[in-house]
Amino acid sequence: MATPPSHTLLPMYPEKSPFEPALPNVFPEKHPASLNPGSDTDLDEADAGSASPKFRKLRFPNPFLLFNPDIENQAPPLPDNIPPPLPELTILDLHFLEKLNPKGRYSVYKVSANIDGVERSQSKTFAMKVFPDLDPDEQSQDSREEEESGLHWSMFRFRKEKEAYAHLIHAGLSERGIVPHCYGWFTLSRSHVEQFSVLPVSEDDYEYLIRQNNREVLDEGDYSSKMQSRLDDRRPPKALIFDYIHNIEPISHLNITDKVVQSTLMNLYEIHRSNVYHGDIAARNIMVLPGERVMWFDFDHANCTTDTSWLAKVTRFDMFRDLAFTWELCESFLNGPRMIYVE
């Protein structure tokens, strides 16, 4: 059997692009609605043994699948220089406007702010991602990463995202619109915590905390108390500040197109080429903008090739697996509710 092209490419990835020239079937060639069903598609009976209609789901071979343990542990080469760290910011004025992700592990808020050193004469709208800075002994110790790093889980993820954005910005990916621009980080004050702890509570917030606490009832006082306890001022929370991006929505079967699939995969390759492994492939982290543009978000699970500790060791296989998972995600949306009716 011939060696799959992906196995030939892996020892040179991400220095060599899989899109120049492209691997066979690197993108689903046609939108499912325009495909002519063939003999290699999977045929599913809507109701076996009856006269009910049949539907045909389109299947595409994943060109990034790998099954070769001999090359799984190869590390990509280290970059010539390590990017400068993200700057610590001085926030002159900060006002919380709304919470953007009630179900997220880390809260993201829409805020208006003046940032010292940022050349803008008036407040601007930003997105702010908050990481509670808790003592390491307050964690569950269910992760070896937490235990070995000596950091609480949230601070471990905060450090990961800071390092990732330093690399992404250094590589020019925020200027190209592949990732949002991150201005830097800062430590919240107690007055900041009090501001967002009294924001109006959404139904999603209630549902999330009820699930977390296995409770049937959660009133507004309980919610505020929970927020205050999670963000205790003994160790003030840290936050990253980003440009607020308007008119975005997670990738889904409603906005998937050939162009979106290509942009999603090729932008992920550019992230890898900037020495960052994303590591959290999910629809909530891939946003589609007007004009079928695609932007990648949330790098708190990322690792950088410049970090050579065992906790963050990145291999070529890890990066290639990022592509494989992303390809599968895109294919699932292409093949989801969109089925071809067969007479």
C-alpha positions as CSV (number, residue, x, y, z in Angstrom):
1,M,0.0,0.0,0.0
2,A,1.3,3.5,-0.9
3,T,2.3,5.8,1.9
4,P,-0.4,8.4,2.5
5,P,0.6,11.9,1.6
6,S,0.0,13.0,5.1
7,H,2.7,10.7,6.4
8,T,5.2,12.2,3.9
9,L,4.2,15.7,4.9
10,L,4.2,15.3,8.7
11,P,8.0,15.3,9.2
12,M,8.1,18.7,7.6
13,Y,5.0,20.2,9.2
14,P,4.5,23.1,9.9
15,E,7.5,24.4,7.9
16,K,5.9,23.0,4.8
17,S,2.3,23.9,4.0
18,P,-0.2,21.1,3.3
19,F,-2.0,23.5,0.9
20,E,0.9,24.2,-1.5
21,P,0.4,21.9,-3.3
22,A,-2.7,20.6,-1.6
23,L,-3.1,17.2,-0.2
24,P,-5.7,15.1,-2.0
25,N,-9.2,15.9,-0.8
26,V,-7.8,18.5,1.6
27,F,-11.1,20.4,1.3
28,P,-14.5,18.9,0.8
29,E,-14.7,19.5,-3.0
30,K,-18.3,20.6,-3.2
31,H,-21.1,21.7,-1.0
32,P,-23.3,18.7,-0.2
33,A,-26.4,20.2,-1.8
34,S,-24.6,20.4,-5.1
35,L,-23.1,16.9,-5.1
36,N,-24.3,14.1,-7.3
37,P,-24.6,11.0,-5.0
38,G,-22.3,8.3,-5.9
39,S,-21.6,4.7,-5.0
40,D,-19.1,5.6,-2.3
41,T,-21.5,7.5,-0.1
42,D,-23.2,6.1,2.9
43,L,-26.9,5.3,2.4
44,D,-29.1,5.6,5.5
45,E,-32.7,4.4,5.6
46,A,-35.0,6.9,7.3
47,D,-37.3,3.9,8.2
48,A,-36.1,0.5,7.1
49,G,-38.7,-1.7,5.6
50,S,-41.1,1.1,4.8
51,A,-41.8,3.3,1.8
52,S,-40.4,6.3,3.6
53,P,-37.7,8.4,1.9
54,K,-34.0,7.7,1.9
55,F,-31.3,10.2,2.7
56,R,-27.7,10.1,1.7
57,K,-25.0,11.6,3.9
58,L,-21.9,12.8,2.2
59,R,-18.6,11.4,3.5
60,F,-15.1,12.8,2.7
61,P,-11.9,11.0,3.6
62,N,-9.9,13.0,6.2
63,P,-6.5,13.8,4.6
64,F,-4.9,14.6,8.0
65,L,-5.5,11.3,9.7
66,L,-2.2,9.6,10.8
67,F,-1.5,6.2,12.2
68,N,2.3,6.0,12.5
69,P,3.7,5.9,16.1
70,D,7.2,6.2,14.8
71,I,6.8,9.8,13.9
72,E,4.3,10.9,16.6
73,N,6.9,12.3,18.9
74,Q,9.0,14.4,16.5
75,A,9.2,18.0,17.8
76,P,9.1,21.0,15.3
77,P,12.3,23.1,15.3
78,L,12.6,25.9,17.8
79,P,12.2,29.4,16.4
80,D,15.2,31.6,16.1
81,N,13.9,34.0,18.8
82,I,11.3,34.1,21.5
83,P,8.7,36.8,21.1
84,P,8.5,39.5,23.8
85,P,5.8,38.9,26.4
86,L,2.5,40.5,26.4
87,P,2.7,43.9,28.2
88,E,1.1,44.5,31.6
89,L,-1.5,47.3,31.1
90,T,-2.6,50.2,33.1
91,I,-6.3,50.7,32.9
92,L,-7.3,54.3,33.5
93,D,-11.1,53.7,33.3
94,L,-13.1,50.6,33.0
95,H,-16.9,50.0,32.8
96,F,-18.5,46.6,32.4
97,L,-21.3,46.5,29.8
98,E,-22.4,42.9,29.5
99,K,-21.3,39.3,29.9
100,L,-20.6,37.6,26.5
101,N,-20.2,34.0,27.4
102,P,-22.4,32.9,30.3
103,K,-21.5,29.2,29.9
104,G,-17.8,29.6,29.4
105,R,-15.2,28.3,31.9
106,Y,-13.7,31.8,32.1
107,S,-16.0,34.8,32.0
108,V,-15.7,37.2,29.0
109,Y,-17.2,40.7,29.3
110,K,-17.8,43.5,26.9
111,V,-16.3,46.6,28.5
112,S,-15.4,50.2,27.7
113,A,-12.0,51.3,28.8
114,N,-9.1,53.8,28.5
115,I,-5.8,52.0,28.3
116,D,-2.6,53.9,29.2
117,G,-0.3,53.9,26.2
118,V,-2.9,53.0,23.6
119,E,-3.2,55.9,21.2
120,R,-6.9,56.6,21.5
121,S,-8.3,59.8,22.9
122,Q,-11.6,58.3,24.0
123,S,-12.9,55.1,25.6
124,K,-13.2,52.2,23.3
125,T,-15.2,48.9,23.5
126,F,-13.1,45.9,24.3
127,A,-13.6,42.2,25.2
128,M,-12.1,41.2,28.5
129,K,-11.4,37.6,29.6
130,V,-11.2,37.1,33.4
131,F,-9.1,34.4,35.1
132,P,-9.6,33.9,38.9
133,D,-6.3,33.8,40.6
134,L,-6.8,31.2,43.3
135,D,-4.3,29.5,45.6
136,P,-3.0,26.2,44.1
137,D,-4.2,24.3,47.2
138,E,-7.8,25.4,46.4
139,Q,-7.8,23.3,43.2
140,S,-9.2,19.8,42.8
141,Q,-5.8,18.3,41.9
142,D,-7.5,16.3,39.2
143,S,-4.9,17.4,36.7
144,R,-1.2,16.4,36.6
145,E,-0.6,19.7,34.8
146,E,-2.0,21.7,37.8
147,E,0.0,19.7,40.3
148,E,3.3,19.8,38.6
149,S,3.1,23.5,37.5
150,G,2.3,24.7,41.1
151,L,-0.4,26.9,39.7
152,H,-4.2,26.8,40.1
153,W,-5.9,25.6,36.9
154,S,-7.1,29.1,36.0
155,M,-3.6,30.7,36.3
156,F,-2.1,27.8,34.4
157,R,-4.5,28.6,31.5
158,F,-4.0,32.3,31.9
159,R,-0.2,31.8,31.4
160,K,-0.9,29.6,28.4
161,E,-3.1,32.2,26.7
162,K,-0.6,35.0,27.4
163,E,2.2,33.0,25.8
164,A,0.1,32.1,22.8
165,Y,-0.9,35.6,22.0
166,A,2.6,36.9,22.3
167,H,3.6,34.5,19.5
168,L,0.5,35.2,17.4
169,I,0.9,38.9,17.5
170,H,4.6,38.7,16.9
171,A,3.8,36.7,13.7
172,G,1.3,39.3,12.6
173,L,-1.8,37.1,12.8
174,S,-3.9,39.8,14.6
175,E,-3.0,42.3,11.8
176,R,-4.2,39.8,9.2
177,G,-7.4,39.1,11.0
178,I,-6.7,35.5,11.8
179,V,-7.0,36.0,15.6
180,P,-8.3,39.0,17.6
181,H,-5.7,41.6,18.8
182,C,-4.7,41.2,22.4
183,Y,-3.4,44.4,24.0
184,G,-2.1,42.8,27.1
185,W,-3.1,41.9,30.6
186,F,-3.8,43.5,33.9
187,T,-4.9,42.8,37.5
188,L,-8.4,43.7,38.4
189,S,-9.1,45.8,41.5
190,R,-11.8,45.1,44.1
191,S,-14.0,47.8,42.5
192,H,-13.8,46.0,39.2
193,V,-14.9,42.7,40.8
194,E,-17.8,44.5,42.4
195,Q,-18.8,46.0,39.0
196,F,-19.2,42.7,37.2
197,S,-20.6,40.8,40.2
198,V,-23.7,43.0,40.1
199,L,-24.3,42.9,36.4
200,P,-27.8,41.6,35.4
201,V,-28.0,37.9,35.6
202,S,-29.0,36.0,32.5
203,E,-31.0,32.7,32.4
204,D,-27.9,31.0,31.0
205,D,-25.9,32.2,34.1
206,Y,-28.5,30.7,36.4
207,E,-28.6,27.4,34.5
208,Y,-24.8,27.1,34.5
209,L,-24.4,27.7,38.2
210,I,-27.3,25.5,39.1
211,R,-25.6,22.7,37.2
212,Q,-22.3,23.5,38.9
213,N,-23.9,23.4,42.3
214,N,-26.5,20.7,41.7
215,R,-29.1,23.0,43.0
216,E,-32.7,23.5,41.9
217,V,-33.0,27.2,43.0
218,L,-30.5,30.0,42.7
219,D,-31.5,33.5,43.5
220,E,-29.7,36.7,42.6
221,G,-28.1,37.0,46.0
222,D,-26.7,33.6,45.7
223,Y,-25.3,34.4,42.3
224,S,-23.5,37.5,43.5
225,S,-22.1,35.7,46.5
226,K,-20.8,32.9,44.2
227,M,-19.1,35.5,41.9
228,Q,-17.5,37.2,44.9
229,S,-16.2,33.9,46.3
230,R,-14.7,32.8,43.0
231,L,-12.9,36.1,42.5
232,D,-11.6,36.6,46.1
233,D,-9.6,39.8,46.6
234,R,-6.9,37.9,48.5
235,R,-5.5,37.1,45.1
236,P,-7.1,39.5,42.6
237,P,-8.2,38.1,39.2
238,K,-6.2,38.6,36.1
239,A,-7.6,39.6,32.7
240,L,-6.7,39.8,29.1
241,I,-7.9,42.7,26.9
242,F,-8.9,42.2,23.3
243,D,-10.5,44.1,20.5
244,Y,-14.2,43.6,20.6
245,I,-15.3,42.0,17.3
246,H,-18.8,42.8,16.0
247,N,-21.1,40.5,13.9
248,I,-19.5,37.2,14.7
249,E,-21.0,33.8,15.1
250,P,-19.6,30.3,15.8
251,I,-19.1,28.1,12.8
252,S,-22.1,25.9,12.2
253,H,-24.2,24.1,9.5
254,L,-25.9,27.5,9.0
255,N,-22.8,29.4,7.9
256,I,-20.5,26.7,6.6
257,T,-19.4,27.1,3.0
258,D,-16.5,25.9,0.9
259,K,-14.7,29.3,1.5
260,V,-15.3,29.0,5.3
261,V,-13.9,25.5,5.4
262,Q,-10.8,26.6,3.5
263,S,-10.2,29.7,5.6
264,T,-10.7,27.7,8.8
265,L,-8.0,25.1,7.9
266,M,-5.6,27.5,6.3
267,N,-5.8,30.0,9.2
268,L,-5.1,27.1,11.7
269,Y,-2.0,26.3,9.6
270,E,-0.9,29.9,10.0
271,I,-1.4,29.6,13.8
272,H,0.8,26.5,13.8
273,R,3.4,28.3,11.7
274,S,3.6,30.9,14.4
275,N,4.7,28.2,16.8
276,V,1.4,27.8,18.5
277,Y,-0.6,24.6,19.0
278,H,-4.3,25.4,19.6
279,G,-5.4,22.2,21.3
280,D,-9.1,23.0,21.8
281,I,-10.9,22.4,18.6
282,A,-14.5,23.3,19.0
283,A,-17.1,25.3,17.2
284,R,-17.2,27.9,20.0
285,N,-13.6,28.8,19.2
286,I,-14.0,29.3,15.5
287,M,-15.9,32.5,14.5
288,V,-17.3,33.4,11.1
289,L,-17.4,37.0,10.2
290,P,-19.1,38.9,7.3
291,G,-17.6,38.0,4.0
292,E,-17.0,34.4,5.0
293,R,-13.9,35.4,7.0
294,V,-12.8,33.1,9.8
295,M,-11.1,34.1,13.1
296,W,-9.8,31.7,15.7
297,F,-10.4,32.4,19.4
298,D,-9.6,31.1,22.9
299,F,-6.0,29.9,23.3
300,D,-6.1,29.0,27.0
301,H,-5.4,25.4,26.0
302,A,-2.6,26.3,23.7
303,N,1.1,25.3,23.9
304,C,4.0,27.0,22.2
305,T,7.0,25.3,20.7
306,T,9.3,27.6,22.6
307,D,8.2,26.1,25.9
308,T,10.2,22.9,26.1
309,S,9.0,21.7,29.5
310,W,7.2,18.3,29.5
311,L,4.0,20.1,30.5
312,A,3.9,22.0,27.2
313,K,5.9,19.8,24.8
314,V,4.4,20.2,21.3
315,T,5.0,17.6,18.5
316,R,4.4,17.8,14.8
317,F,1.7,15.1,15.4
318,D,-0.1,17.4,17.9
319,M,-0.3,20.1,15.3
320,F,-1.4,17.8,12.5
321,R,-4.0,16.4,14.8
322,D,-5.4,19.9,15.3
323,L,-5.9,20.0,11.5
324,A,-7.6,16.5,11.5
325,F,-10.0,17.5,14.3
326,T,-10.8,20.8,12.5
327,W,-11.4,19.0,9.3
328,E,-13.8,16.5,11.0
329,L,-15.6,19.4,12.6
330,C,-16.1,21.1,9.3
331,E,-17.3,17.9,7.7
332,S,-19.8,17.3,10.4
333,F,-21.4,20.6,9.7
334,L,-21.4,19.9,5.9
335,N,-23.0,16.6,6.6
336,G,-25.3,17.5,9.5
337,P,-28.8,18.7,8.7
338,R,-27.9,19.0,5.0
339,M,-28.8,15.7,3.4
340,I,-29.5,14.7,-0.2
341,Y,-32.9,13.4,-0.8
342,V,-32.9,10.3,-3.0
343,E,-36.0,9.3,-4.9
